Amino acid sequence: MLDTIADTVGRWASDRIDPLALDRAHRMPPGLVEEMAEMGLFGLVLPEAYGGLGLDLRAAAVVIERLARRDRAVATTLGLHLGLGTRGLVRWGSAAQHERWMPDLAAGKALAAFATTEPDAGSDLTALRTLIEPAGAGYTVRGAKIFVTNGALATLYTVSGRSPGLGGNRKGQSLLLLARGDAGLEVGPEEGKLGLRASSTTTLSLDGMELGADRLLGPPGQGAEMLRHILSWGRTVMAAGCVGTAAQALAMTRRHTAERVQFGKSLDQLLVVREQLADMAALTYAAGALVDQTAADEGGLEVRSLSAKVFASEVSGEVCDLALQLHGGYGYVEETGIALLVRDTRITRIFEGANDVLRIHRGLFAAVSAPAPVEATDDPTLGAARRLRERAQTATADAKARLGVRLAGDHPTLHALGARAILADAAEAAALRATREASAAGTALALRFAELAQSRIAAIAVREPDRARAERCLEWMP
């Protein structure tokens, strides 16, 4: 069923989406959203009882990956709805909230958005200033949100804020459901962006809103814990889009290098170009494997989604940049579509958690978790991946022995440990995928990625932080 849905989405996207036209228009035509709704895409992971298809995270990831091969802005609009926009409601919504909101969300008559980022709170969600306070039988809300994807399209917003005292949690956060048309809710104008121009990005002003008790989502004061799950879903869906973008860039580059003749040969006959194409393919294969493994195993979702988001977004950026390079001057011209891929994928290293912050989080998970046993194997692909895991775990053990409890506050070391763990996660996922597929191509790609990861892990320095040196560097800057 899932393959059929993905193939249908792919054919529809090829027939109906003109990426360059959408980019120039800075908007999606309403008819496009209506066609997606008719295919049931907005209800993909929503409960069947309310008109959805009731599928899982992996289904969302597969569909978004396929859609992103054609256009990332459209994939972002749907992906946000399926991930951040509706996940909290699906997981923690009451029966009454489901009855009220789910049918229209599943039918695509209503779109969902998610609003957490603020002018002074990005990756640091402890810095939220939006305030949720009890008032009579309901709540008042005051604050502002920025960079709200689907902001101008949505009719339902999941909004986070500080809620001191609610649920007995003195410094807790809570989540609320806000609806377009609520008094005090103002949607700002569209932001002018480098990429994803056809997707909607706005601000929200929450000017002393008064809401009933039925707008509280989930238990009061537990918003931080809920956000971790919602963000894990969202990061996985977004990472799937990165795989789709990388796959499209690779496909376009394969065609161009086969047709473009230089020095009496097609470009793909030149050894340096072949090496670059092989690296692009290996990186894309590993990213796809890691996202698929993450989406299929919700038990380890929080940790793996960190790795999947960081790795897939950086692979997408690297592959798209190489695609532009190998297209030469043609890549720099908008009409070829390569420049659009580069622009669209750049934001993925920033939103849903900046990659450097997420690396630190992944490093902290590695530091506090017991090292997983690394079993011996005769499979060369799995063996290469497991050697990378051993190196990552050894580096973590050395850092813990050297720093003890100080490691928790040593961000440079955690950043390096996280980078190693992410590469090991990707190599392991690629090896397992190759073993499962039992294909010569998959094995070759997994082994090539293991070689790339080996050299990249070796280049990651884990060193003592030197505050004096950092301060001197700041002094030298003009």
C-alpha positions in Angstrom: 0.0 0.0 0.0 2.7 2.5 1.0 4.7 1.9 -2.3 1.5 2.5 -4.2 0.8 5.8 -2.4 4.4 7.0 -2.9 4.3 6.1 -6.6 1.0 7.9 -7.0 2.3 11.0 -5.2 5.4 10.9 -7.4 3.5 10.8 -10.6 1.1 13.5 -9.5 4.0 15.8 -8.5 5.7 15.3 -11.8 2.6 16.1 -13.7 1.2 19.0 -11.6 4.1 20.8 -9.9 6.3 23.3 -11.6 8.9 24.1 -9.0 10.3 27.2 -10.7 6.9 28.6 -11.3 6.0 28.2 -7.6 9.3 29.7 -6.6 8.7 32.8 -8.7 5.1 33.1 -7.5 6.1 32.8 -3.8 2.9 30.9 -3.1 1.1 27.6 -3.8 -2.1 27.9 -5.9 -5.1 26.8 -3.9 -5.9 24.2 -6.5 -2.7 22.3 -5.6 -3.7 22.0 -2.0 -7.2 20.8 -3.0 -5.7 18.1 -5.2 -3.5 16.9 -2.3 -6.5 16.9 -0.1 -8.4 14.8 -2.7 -5.6 12.2 -2.6 -6.0 12.0 1.2 -2.5 13.2 1.9 -3.4 15.5 4.7 -5.0 12.6 6.6 -2.1 10.2 6.0 -1.2 9.7 9.7 -4.5 10.9 11.2 -6.8 8.3 12.8 -9.2 6.4 10.5 -12.0 7.2 12.9 -11.9 10.8 11.7 -11.3 10.2 8.0 -7.6 9.7 8.0 -5.6 6.7 6.7 -4.2 5.9 10.2 -0.7 5.2 8.9 2.6 5.6 10.8 5.6 7.9 10.8 7.4 5.8 8.2 4.5 6.4 5.8 4.8 10.1 6.3 8.5 9.9 5.7 8.2 7.9 2.5 5.6 10.2 1.0 7.5 13.4 2.0 10.7 12.0 0.5 8.9 11.3 -2.8 7.2 14.7 -2.9 10.5 16.5 -2.1 12.1 15.0 -5.2 9.9 17.3 -7.1 9.4 20.3 -4.9 10.6 21.0 -1.4 8.2 23.9 -0.6 5.2 21.7 -1.3 6.8 18.8 0.7 7.4 21.2 3.6 3.7 22.4 3.6 2.5 18.8 3.8 5.3 17.6 6.1 4.7 20.3 8.6 1.0 19.4 8.8 1.7 15.7 9.2 4.5 16.2 11.7 4.7 19.2 14.0 1.3 20.5 13.1 -0.9 17.5 14.0 1.3 15.2 16.0 0.5 16.7 19.4 -3.3 16.6 18.7 -3.1 13.0 17.6 -1.1 11.9 20.6 -2.5 14.0 23.4 -5.8 15.5 22.1 -9.0 14.7 24.1 -11.9 12.9 22.5 -13.7 16.3 22.2 -10.7 17.9 20.6 -10.4 15.1 18.1 -14.1 15.4 17.2 -13.8 19.1 16.7 -10.6 19.3 14.7 -9.6 16.0 13.2 -12.2 15.5 10.4 -11.4 18.8 8.7 -7.6 18.3 9.2 -7.8 14.8 7.7 -9.8 16.0 4.7 -7.5 18.9 4.0 -10.2 21.4 4.6 -8.1 22.7 7.5 -4.3 22.9 7.7 -2.2 22.7 10.8 0.8 24.8 12.0 3.1 24.7 15.0 4.4 27.8 16.7 7.3 27.6 19.2 10.1 29.8 18.0 10.2 33.4 19.4 12.4 36.4 18.8 14.5 35.5 21.9 14.0 31.7 21.9 15.1 29.5 19.0 17.0 26.3 19.8 16.8 27.2 23.5 13.2 26.4 24.4 13.8 27.2 28.0 13.9 30.9 27.0 10.2 31.0 25.9 8.5 34.3 26.9 5.0 33.5 25.7 3.0 33.3 28.9 0.0 31.1 29.5 -1.9 31.9 32.7 -5.2 30.6 34.3 -8.1 33.0 34.0 -11.5 31.9 35.3 -12.4 28.6 33.7 -9.8 29.0 30.9 -6.5 30.7 30.1 -5.0 33.9 28.9 -2.1 34.0 26.4 0.4 36.8 25.7 3.4 36.6 23.4 4.7 36.4 19.9 5.9 33.7 17.6 8.1 33.9 14.5 9.0 31.7 11.6 5.7 29.8 11.7 5.6 27.4 8.7 2.1 27.2 7.2 1.3 30.4 9.2 -0.9 32.0 6.5 -2.5 28.7 5.4 -3.3 27.1 8.7 -6.6 27.3 10.6 -5.2 25.4 13.7 -2.0 26.2 15.5 -0.3 24.3 18.3 1.4 26.9 20.4 3.8 26.5 23.3 4.4 28.9 26.2 5.5 29.2 29.8 2.8 28.2 32.3 4.2 28.7 35.8 2.2 26.9 38.4 0.0 24.9 36.0 -0.1 21.3 36.8 2.0 22.0 39.9 5.0 22.6 37.8 6.6 25.9 38.9 8.6 26.4 35.7 6.6 24.3 33.4 5.5 24.8 29.8 2.1 24.0 28.3 0.6 23.6 24.8 -2.6 25.2 23.5 -4.6 24.9 20.4 -5.3 28.2 18.7 -7.7 28.7 15.8 -7.7 31.2 13.1 -10.4 33.8 14.0 -9.7 33.6 17.7 -9.8 37.1 19.2 -6.3 38.5 19.8 -4.6 36.2 17.3 -2.9 38.1 14.4 -1.1 36.4 11.5 1.7 38.6 10.1 2.7 39.0 6.5 4.7 36.4 4.6 8.4 36.5 5.1 10.7 37.0 2.1 13.0 34.0 2.2 16.1 32.6 0.4 14.3 29.3 -0.4 11.1 27.4 0.2 9.4 30.5 -1.2 6.2 28.8 -2.1 5.7 27.7 1.5 4.1 30.0 4.0 6.2 31.5 6.8 4.7 34.2 9.1 4.7 35.6 12.5 1.9 35.2 15.1 0.9 37.9 17.6 -0.9 36.6 20.7 -2.3 39.8 22.1 -3.9 39.0 25.4 -5.9 36.1 24.1 -8.6 34.5 26.3 -9.3 30.9 25.7 -11.5 28.2 27.2 -10.2 25.2 29.1 -10.9 23.0 26.1 -7.9 24.6 24.3 -5.3 23.1 26.6 -3.5 20.2 24.8 -2.4 17.4 27.0 -1.5 17.6 30.7 -0.8 21.1 32.0 2.8 22.0 32.8 4.1 19.0 30.7 4.7 20.9 27.5 8.5 20.4 27.5 8.1 16.6 27.5 5.4 16.7 24.8 7.6 19.0 22.7 10.4 16.5 22.7 8.1 13.9 21.1 6.5 16.3 18.6 9.9 17.6 17.5 11.3 14.1 17.1 8.4 13.4 14.7 8.9 16.7 12.9 12.6 16.2 12.5 12.2 12.8 11.0 9.7 14.0 8.5 11.9 16.9 7.6 14.9 14.7 7.3 13.0 12.5 4.8 12.5 15.6 2.7 16.2 16.2 2.7 16.8 12.7 1.3 14.3 13.4 -1.5 16.2 16.7 -2.3 19.5 14.9 -2.4 18.1 12.1 -4.5 16.8 14.6 -7.0 20.1 16.5 -7.1 21.9 13.2 -7.7 19.6 12.2 -10.5 19.9 15.5 -12.3 23.7 15.4 -12.0 23.9 11.9 -13.3 22.0 13.0 -16.4 24.0 16.1 -16.9 27.4 14.5 -16.5 26.4 11.7 -19.0 25.4 14.3 -21.6 28.0 17.1 -21.1 31.2 16.5 -23.1 34.5 18.1 -22.1 38.0 17.1 -23.1 36.5 14.7 -25.7 34.6 12.7 -23.1 31.4 12.9 -21.2 31.9 14.3 -17.7 31.0 11.0 -16.1 34.0 9.3 -17.8 36.4 11.6 -15.9 37.7 9.8 -12.8 37.4 12.8 -10.5 33.8 13.3 -11.5 33.1 9.6 -11.1 34.5 9.8 -7.6 32.3 12.7 -6.8 29.2 11.0 -8.1 30.0 7.9 -6.1 30.3 10.0 -2.9 27.0 11.7 -3.7 25.3 8.3 -4.1 26.9 6.9 -0.9 25.9 9.9 1.2 22.3 9.8 -0.2 22.0 6.0 0.4 23.2 6.4 4.0 20.9 9.3 4.7 17.9 7.4 3.3 18.8 4.3 5.4 19.1 6.4 8.6 15.8 8.2 8.1 14.0 4.9 7.3 15.5 3.2 10.4 14.5 6.2 12.5 10.9 6.3 11.2 10.4 2.6 11.6 11.6 2.4 15.3 9.7 4.9 17.4 11.2 3.3 20.5 14.5 5.1 19.9 12.9 8.1 18.1 14.2 10.9 20.2 17.9 10.0 19.9 17.8 8.8 16.3 15.8 11.7 15.1 18.7 14.0 16.2 21.1 12.0 14.0 18.7 11.7 11.1 17.9 15.4 11.1 21.6 16.6 11.3 22.9 14.0 8.9 20.2 14.2 6.2 20.2 18.0 6.2 24.0 18.1 5.8 24.0 15.4 3.2 21.4 17.3 1.3 23.5 20.5 1.4 26.6 18.7 0.4 25.0 16.8 -2.5 23.2 19.8 -3.8 26.4 21.9 -3.7 28.3 19.2 -5.6 25.4 19.0 -8.1 25.8 22.7 -8.7 29.6 22.4 -9.1 29.3 19.5 -11.6 26.7 21.4 -13.6 29.2 24.2 -13.9 27.7 27.5 -15.0 24.5 25.8 -15.9 24.0 25.0 -12.2 24.2 28.7 -11.3 21.4 29.5 -13.7 17.9 29.4 -12.1 16.3 27.7 -15.1 18.1 24.4 -14.6 16.6 24.0 -11.2 19.8 23.2 -9.4 20.1 26.6 -7.8 16.6 26.2 -6.4 17.6 22.9 -4.8 20.6 24.6 -3.1 18.4 27.5 -1.9 15.6 25.3 -0.7 17.7 22.9 1.3 19.8 25.5 3.1 17.2 26.2 5.9 17.1 22.5 6.9 20.4 22.9 8.9 18.7 25.6 10.9 15.0 25.0 11.6 13.6 22.3 13.8 16.8 22.6 15.9 20.1 24.2 14.7 22.5 21.4 13.8 25.3 22.5 16.1 22.9 22.4 19.1 21.5 19.0 18.1 25.1 17.6 17.8 25.6 18.6 21.4 22.3 16.9 22.4 23.4 13.7 20.6 26.8 13.9 22.3 25.1 14.2 25.7 22.9 11.2 24.9 26.0 9.2 24.0 27.7 10.3 27.3 24.8 9.3 29.6 23.9 6.0 27.8 25.6 2.7 28.5 27.7 1.7 25.4 25.9 -0.8 23.2 27.7 -4.1 22.8 29.4 -4.3 19.5 29.2 -7.8 18.2 31.7 -9.5 15.9 30.6 -10.3 12.4 31.9 -11.9 9.2 29.9 -9.4 7.1 32.4 -6.8 5.8 29.7 -4.1 5.5 28.5 -4.6 9.1 32.0 -5.0 10.3 33.1 -1.6 8.9 30.1 0.1 10.5 30.7 -1.6 13.9 34.4 -0.4 13.9 33.1 3.1 13.5 30.7 2.5 16.4 33.6 1.3 18.5 35.6 4.4 17.7 32.8 6.7 18.7 32.2 4.8 21.9 35.9 4.8 22.8 36.0 8.6 22.3 33.0 9.0 24.6 34.5 6.7 27.3 37.8 8.6 27.1 36.0 12.0 27.5 34.0 10.7 30.5 37.1 9.4 32.2 39.0 12.7 31.6 36.2 15.1 32.4 33.8 13.3 34.7 30.7 15.3 35.5 32.3 18.4 33.8 31.5 16.7 30.5 27.9 17.7 30.8 28.9 21.4 30.5 31.7 21.0 28.0 29.9 21.8 24.7 32.9 21.6 22.4 33.6 18.0 23.5 29.9 17.0 23.4 29.7 18.6 19.9 32.6 16.4 18.7 31.2 13.3 20.4 27.8 13.9 18.8 29.4 14.3 15.4 31.1 10.9 15.8 27.9 9.3 17.1 25.9 10.6 14.2 28.3 9.3 11.6 28.3 5.9 13.3 24.5 5.9 13.4 24.4 6.6 9.6 27.0 3.9 8.8 25.2 1.3 10.9 21.9 2.1 9.2 23.5 1.9 5.8 25.1 -1.4 6.6 21.9 -2.9 7.9 20.0 -1.7 4.9 22.6 -3.2 2.5 22.5 -6.5 4.4 18.7 -6.6 4.3 18.6 -5.8 0.6 21.4 -8.2 -0.3 22.2 -6.3 -3.4 25.7 -5.6 -4.8 24.8 -1.9 -5.3 23.7 -1.5 -1.7 26.8 -3.2 -0.4 29.1 -1.1 -2.5 27.3 2.2 -1.4 27.4 1.2 2.3 31.1 0.3 2.1 31.9 3.5 0.4 30.0 5.5 3.0 31.8 3.7 5.7 35.1 4.8 4.2 33.9 8.4 4.0 32.7 8.2 7.6 36.0 6.7 8.7 37.9 9.7 7.3 35.5 12.2 8.7 35.5 10.7 12.2 39.3 10.8 12.1 39.2 14.5 11.4 36.9 15.3 14.3 39.1 16.7 17.2 38.0 16.1 20.8 40.1 18.6 22.7 40.0 20.5 25.9 38.1 23.8 25.5 40.4 26.8 25.7 38.5 29.9 26.8 41.5 32.2 26.7 42.3 31.2 23.1 38.7 31.8 22.1 38.7 35.2 23.7 42.0 36.0 21.8 40.3 35.0 18.6 37.5 37.5 19.2 40.1 40.2 19.9 41.8 39.6 16.6 38.5 40.0 14.6 38.1 43.3 12.8 
